[in-house]
Amino acid sequence: MTTQSFGRIMPTQLSMLMLAGYNLTRAGGAQDIVRAEDDKTYLENMLSGQSLLIKCTQNDCGYSLKCWREYLKNHNEFSKDYTYGNAAPRVEKAILAEIANPDRERLEALAEEMAKPES
C-alpha cells in the first residue's frame, strides 16, 4: 500500500502505525495514514492494529508498542517486512515518537479496558 505521508508501507508497518493510533484516510482522492486527533479514534485504531498484528504473527504483545517493535525487529520472519523499504525510517520515527509519548501508558490502559469482554 502506498500513502502520501510514508510512501509504500508493508503490512507490519501499517499494523504498527495503527497500533500507534494512526488511521487510513482518503482525502482528495489520495490515500494517507495520519495520527488520530481524538482518543476514541486513536483507541479504535489501536485495537485494529493489535488485531492485525496478532493475525499476521500469531503472537500477542498486547497494546505495547515497545514490545511489538522489539518482537518484529528481532523475529527472523517479520523483521524483513517491518524494516523493508524507504518507508521504514519514517515508520520507525513515528513509532519511537509514540513510545515516548507521555500519554501512551494511559492510552494502552484504556485499550486494555475496551478490549475486555463484558461480564
NORHU-V718582 format. One record per helix or strand of 2 or more residues. SS is the DSSP state (helix for helix, strand for strand). FROM is the first residue (numbers start at 1). TO is the last residue. If there is no record, write none. Layout:
# NORHU-V718582
[[SS:FROM:TO] [SS:FROM:TO]]
This chain:
# NORHU-V718582
[[strand:2:3] [strand:7:8] [helix:11:19] [strand:22:27] [strand:30:35] [helix:39:57] [helix:65:74] [helix:76:82] [helix:88:99] [helix:104:115]]
